[in-house]
Each structure stands twice: as structure tokens, then as C-alpha cells.
Amino acid sequence: MLRIKDMREDKELKQQEVADFLNISQTNYSKYELGKINIPNHTLKKLALFFDTSTDYLLGLTDEIKPYPRSKN
């Protein structure tokens, strides 16, 4: 289960605001939230950075919301 809708709502953002950040249409972003289309890896990474969490959390693979420590590279 994707958690991007919950993360967006927790920050009181509209779909259009996140879509603008990702430089995609609101319609495509909505499809991401609904699980109708897969999120490309580069977009998933941008979402994790935007929401300050890990991709694993967004994908429902962990319940730890805190992001991993950043790489020094």
C-alpha cells in the first residue's frame, strides 16, 4: 500500500501542489495515489526527499517513518 496520500494529507497539501513539485499533471499524481500507475523510481526518490522519509516507508515496506541516514556521496 502506498502511503503518499497519507503523507500529503498530513502536510495539508493538495494533489496539485505535489504534482507541481514533481513537474507532472495532477491527474497523473492522482493515479499514483490510487495505485493505478506505477511510480517511476526517480519520482519515488523525489517523493521520499520531499516528505522527508524513505522509499521503503512510502511503499509500505517498513513502519519506520524516519528516513535513513543520507549517504556522504
C-alpha positions in Angstrom: 0.0 0.0 0.0 1.4 3.4 -1.0 1.4 6.0 1.8 1.8 9.1 -0.4 -1.8 10.2 0.1 -1.4 10.0 3.9 1.9 11.9 3.8 0.4 14.6 1.6 -2.7 15.0 3.8 -0.5 15.1 6.9 1.2 18.1 5.4 -2.2 19.6 4.4 -1.1 19.7 0.7 -3.3 19.5 -2.3 -2.5 17.0 -5.0 -1.8 19.8 -7.4 1.0 21.2 -5.1 2.8 17.8 -5.0 2.2 17.4 -8.7 3.8 20.8 -9.3 6.8 19.8 -7.3 7.2 16.7 -9.4 6.5 18.6 -12.6 3.7 16.2 -13.6 0.0 16.7 -14.0 -2.4 16.4 -11.1 -4.2 13.6 -12.9 -1.0 11.5 -13.1 -0.3 12.2 -9.4 -3.8 11.1 -8.5 -3.2 7.9 -10.4 0.0 7.3 -8.3 -2.1 7.8 -5.1 -4.7 5.4 -6.3 -2.2 2.8 -7.4 -3.4 2.9 -11.0 0.0 3.5 -12.4 3.5 2.7 -11.1 5.6 5.5 -9.8 8.9 5.7 -11.6 12.0 5.2 -9.4 13.3 8.7 -9.8 9.9 10.1 -8.9 9.6 7.9 -5.8 13.0 9.1 -4.7 11.9 12.7 -5.1 8.7 12.0 -3.1 10.8 10.4 -0.3 13.0 13.5 -0.1 10.0 15.8 -0.3 8.2 14.1 2.5 11.5 13.5 4.5 11.0 9.8 4.7 12.3 6.6 3.0 11.1 5.0 -0.2 10.5 1.8 1.9 8.1 3.8 4.1 6.2 5.2 1.1 5.9 1.7 -0.3 4.7 0.2 3.0 7.8 -2.0 3.5 8.5 -0.5 6.9 6.6 1.3 9.6 9.7 3.5 10.4 8.8 7.0 9.1 12.3 8.4 9.8 14.4 8.4 6.7 17.7 6.5 6.5 20.9 8.5 7.2 22.0 10.2 4.0 24.9 8.9 2.0 28.1 11.1 2.1 28.4 10.7 -1.7 
